[in-house]
Amino acid sequence: MEQIIRFALQNFTLTFLVIGLIASAIALMRTHEPLTRPVVVEALFAYFLLFSMGFSCFYNFVMHTFFGDVSAKLIGWADSPFQREVGFANLGFALIGFLAFKRSFDMRLAAVVGPAMFLLGAAGVHIHEMIVAQNFAPHNAGVIFYTDIAIPLIGAVLLWMQARDGRPGRRLAATPASSA
């Protein structure tokens, strides 16, 4: 059990992605709306933003700000004040993710684009470190590296799907809506 918890905490980007998928499934099971494509996309996107952007970036804020030495060791780098800078950048991304959870398309666009640029940049640095420094530490070349690429791609696909459906931020109805 300890190994499972350790894996989940050290690979938090994957953990929060999976939790978001589970939350989406629960929301879809509880809705009384027909499970049309726009309803499914809304659930997937809302909980992706809440967990993969909001909670994941908040977790990253805590780790880089308060446990910078641990984070640096997992990445294979020396600790530095830059850890706190990365942490506070992640706090900003987390807040945007929380705000975008059930909001407008524009808010969701911001919640995906900012962190996506950060994550893709981080992936580029990880690739450079793997090639130049032979750094294959768990958080440089492991699950975190792959999710640094996958999370922006998933966000882009969800943005595209929601733009196509024109239904951002609509709440799933847990009970039948009353007519006015």
C-alpha positions in Angstrom: 0.0 0.0 0.0 2.9 2.3 0.8 4.3 1.9 -2.7 0.9 2.8 -4.3 0.6 5.9 -2.2 4.2 6.9 -3.0 3.5 6.3 -6.7 0.3 8.4 -6.6 2.0 11.3 -4.8 5.2 11.3 -6.8 3.2 11.0 -10.1 0.6 13.5 -9.1 -0.1 14.8 -12.6 -1.3 11.3 -13.6 -3.1 10.8 -10.3 -5.1 14.0 -10.7 -5.9 13.2 -14.4 -7.3 9.9 -13.3 -9.3 11.5 -10.4 -10.7 14.0 -12.9 -11.9 11.2 -15.1 -13.5 9.4 -12.2 -15.2 12.7 -11.1 -16.4 13.1 -14.7 -17.9 9.6 -14.7 -19.7 10.3 -11.4 -21.1 13.6 -12.7 -22.3 11.9 -15.8 -23.9 9.1 -13.8 -25.7 11.6 -11.6 -27.1 13.8 -14.4 -30.6 13.6 -15.7 -29.6 15.1 -19.0 -29.3 12.9 -22.0 -25.7 11.9 -22.4 -25.1 13.8 -25.6 -21.6 14.6 -26.8 -21.8 18.2 -25.5 -22.8 17.0 -22.0 -19.9 14.4 -22.0 -17.4 17.0 -23.2 -18.6 19.4 -20.5 -18.1 16.9 -17.8 -14.7 15.8 -19.0 -13.5 19.4 -19.5 -14.8 20.8 -16.3 -13.2 18.1 -14.1 -10.0 18.1 -16.2 -9.7 21.8 -15.4 -10.5 21.3 -11.7 -8.1 18.4 -11.1 -5.4 18.5 -13.8 -5.1 22.2 -13.7 -6.4 23.3 -10.3 -5.5 20.6 -7.8 -2.4 19.4 -9.7 -0.9 22.9 -10.0 -1.8 23.6 -6.4 0.0 20.3 -5.3 3.0 21.4 -7.4 2.9 24.8 -5.7 3.1 23.2 -2.3 5.9 20.8 -3.3 8.1 23.4 -5.0 7.5 26.1 -2.3 7.6 24.1 0.9 9.4 21.0 -0.1 11.8 22.4 -2.8 14.6 20.2 -1.7 12.5 17.0 -2.2 11.2 18.3 -5.6 14.7 19.1 -6.8 16.0 15.7 -5.8 13.2 14.0 -7.7 14.0 16.0 -10.8 17.7 15.3 -10.4 18.7 19.0 -9.8 20.1 21.0 -6.9 17.7 23.0 -4.8 17.6 26.7 -5.4 15.3 29.7 -4.8 14.0 29.0 -8.3 11.9 26.3 -6.7 9.7 28.9 -5.0 9.4 30.8 -8.3 8.1 27.7 -10.0 5.8 27.1 -7.0 4.2 30.5 -7.2 3.8 30.2 -11.0 1.9 27.0 -10.3 -0.2 28.7 -7.6 -1.4 31.2 -10.3 -2.1 28.3 -12.7 -4.0 26.5 -9.9 -6.2 29.5 -9.2 -7.1 29.9 -12.9 -7.9 26.2 -13.1 -10.3 26.5 -10.1 -11.9 29.6 -11.6 -12.4 28.0 -15.0 -14.1 24.9 -13.6 -17.6 26.0 -14.5 -17.0 29.2 -16.4 -16.8 30.7 -19.8 -14.9 29.4 -22.8 -12.5 32.4 -22.6 -11.6 31.6 -18.9 -11.1 27.9 -19.9 -8.9 29.0 -22.8 -6.7 30.9 -20.4 -6.7 27.9 -17.9 -5.3 25.7 -20.7 -2.9 28.0 -22.6 -0.9 29.3 -19.7 -0.1 26.0 -18.0 0.3 24.3 -21.5 3.2 26.7 -22.4 4.8 26.1 -19.0 4.4 22.3 -19.3 5.6 22.1 -22.9 8.6 24.3 -21.9 9.3 22.0 -19.0 9.1 18.9 -21.3 11.7 20.6 -23.6 14.0 21.2 -20.6 13.6 17.6 -19.6 14.5 16.4 -23.1 17.6 18.6 -23.0 18.6 17.3 -19.6 18.1 13.7 -20.8 20.3 14.2 -23.8 23.0 16.6 -22.5 23.2 15.6 -18.8 21.9 12.0 -19.0 19.4 13.0 -16.3 16.9 10.1 -16.1 15.7 10.9 -12.6 12.0 10.0 -11.9 10.7 13.5 -12.3 12.9 14.4 -15.3 12.3 11.3 -17.5 9.4 9.5 -15.9 5.6 9.9 -15.7 5.9 13.7 -15.1 7.8 14.1 -18.4 5.0 12.3 -20.3 2.2 14.2 -18.6 4.0 17.5 -19.3 3.2 16.6 -23.0 -0.1 14.8 -22.6 -1.9 17.4 -20.3 -1.5 20.3 -22.8 -2.6 18.0 -25.7 -5.7 16.8 -23.7 -6.5 20.4 -22.8 -6.2 21.5 -26.5 -8.5 18.6 -27.6 -11.1 19.5 -25.0 -10.9 23.2 -25.9 -11.5 22.2 -29.6 -14.3 19.9 -28.8 -16.1 22.4 -26.6 -15.6 25.2 -29.1 -17.2 23.0 -31.7 -20.1 22.3 -29.5 -20.5 25.9 -28.2 -21.4 24.8 -24.7 -18.8 26.0 -22.2 -19.3 26.0 -18.5 -22.8 24.7 -18.4 -23.6 22.8 -15.2 -24.7 19.2 -15.4 -28.2 19.0 -13.9 -28.3 16.6 -11.0 -32.0 16.9 -10.8 -34.6 17.6 -13.5 -34.7 21.3 -14.4 -38.0 23.0 -13.6 -39.6 25.0 -16.3 -40.0 28.7 -15.7 
